Amino acid sequence: MIQGQSVSLKRIARKRRTIAPEGFDLWIHSASLGEFEQARPLIDRLLEERPGISILASFFSPSGFEVRRDYHPRVATVYLPFDTPGGAAAFIEAARPKAAIFVKYEFWGNYLSVLRRRHIPVYIISAIFRPGQIFFRPWGGTFRKILKCFAHLYVQDEASRKLLEGIGITAVSVVGDTRFDRVSAVRAGGHDVAEVEHFLRGSDKVLIAGSSWEKDEALYIPWLLRHPEVKAIVAPHEFDSLRIAEIRHAIGDEQTMSFTTYREIFAADPADSRLKDVRVLVINCFGLLSSLYRYGTVAYVGGGFGKSIHNINEAAVYGIPVVFGPKHYKFKEASDLIACGGGFEVDSAESVDSTLSHLFADPHALSVAGKAAGDYIRRNLGATDKIHKDLFPG
C-alpha cells in the first residue's frame, strides 16, 4: 500500500495523457474490494452508456487495488494517499476530477474540504449511519462539518436519513444499497463450473463456506465431520498454501481436494478413482465464490467472529439460507435477513450445530428460509437506477 501510494500521482499523470487530458470525468473512491463492488453497477453502466468517459478509481486497501488494477481501459486505478492537507491537494490537482463519488463509509476530511473549496461536487452512495457514530455525538462538531461537504448523500435506509436530518443534513435521498444490484447482475451473468458439477453429482446436501477464517472453520468443520452425508465447498478468505494445507488437514487430507489439483484430474479423467472418497473441495483461487453459491443448499459466510461478516447478499441472491457469525451490526442486510427468516446468526459451536443440522434435516424449513433470502434480495433492487437517474440524467 505504501509503495502504491508513492506512485499514485505518476499513474494518474500517465493515464491522463491517454484518456483524460482535461481531467477525469468522475473520481470514485472505494476503501476496498467490497466497496468497489457496490460502486461497480454504476461504473459499468456509465462505461456502457458513455464510451468516452474517463473514470479514476481509487482504493485504500491492497485487496481492492490489486484485484481491480486493470479493470477497464477507461478506468485509471490508484491507491489513495493518506488524508493530509498537502497530499489531498496534490492528488486532486493531479486528477482534476469534474465530480467525485465516495462509497459507503468514506469520510476523508481533507479530501472533502479540497473538493468543496474547488467547487467539485462530491457525493456518497450506499451510505448507512448508526446512532453511535461520532457525527451524532455532542463532541462530533468537526465531523459534522465533514458531512456538509457532500453535495448529496444517497443512503440505504430511512433511519440514516432521520439521523442526518437531526444534525441539519438534509440533502439526503433514501435509495437503498447498490450491492443488491451487483449480486443480481453476478447471478445473471454467472457461469457453470463443470468440475464442481461433476464433484457434486448425486449430492443434494451441499454446504458452501465462503470467505471463512480460522475461527469460522473451528466451528463448522467439526459439524461437517459429524455429517458425512453433506458435501462441502470451502472458499477461505485467504488461500495461500499454508491455509489450504491447514484446512485440508483439519478435515482429513483423504476427504479433501484443492480446486487446482481437481481441475487437472478432471481434465485427464472425469471418472478418476481419486475422487471417490472426496467430499470437501477447497478453493484456492480468486473470483469463483460468487458463482459457486449457486450449488449450495446452505451458505456459511465467514468473518463474523473477526472484524465483520463478508458479503452475505452474494449467497442470498441464489435463494439459499445464509448462516453467519455475530459481528454483523454494521450491515443492515444481516439484520434484515434474520428478521425475514433467510439469515441465521450463530455465536458458538452449539448454535452452529443446531442451525446447520436443522436446515439440512428439515426440507420445509430449508425451503422457507431459502425463499425468504431470495425474495429479500429481489425486494431491494434498484438503487443504481435511482442514483444514475439523479446524477447522470439523459
KAPE-V58501 format. One record per helix or strand of 2 or more residues. SS is the DSSP state (H for helix, E for strand). FROM is the first residue (numbers start at 1). TO is the last residue. If there is no record, write none. Layout:
ss | from | to
SS | FROM | TO
SS | FROM | TO
This chain:
ss | from | to
H | 2 | 6
H | 8 | 19
E | 26 | 30
H | 33 | 49
E | 55 | 59
H | 62 | 68
E | 75 | 79
H | 85 | 95
E | 99 | 103
H | 109 | 117
E | 121 | 127
H | 134 | 136
H | 141 | 147
E | 152 | 155
H | 158 | 166
E | 172 | 174
H | 178 | 189
H | 194 | 200
E | 206 | 212
H | 214 | 225
E | 231 | 236
H | 241 | 251
H | 253 | 255
E | 256 | 258
H | 259 | 268
H | 273 | 275
E | 280 | 282
H | 289 | 295
E | 298 | 301
H | 313 | 316
E | 321 | 324
H | 332 | 340
E | 343 | 345
H | 349 | 361
H | 363 | 379
H | 383 | 391
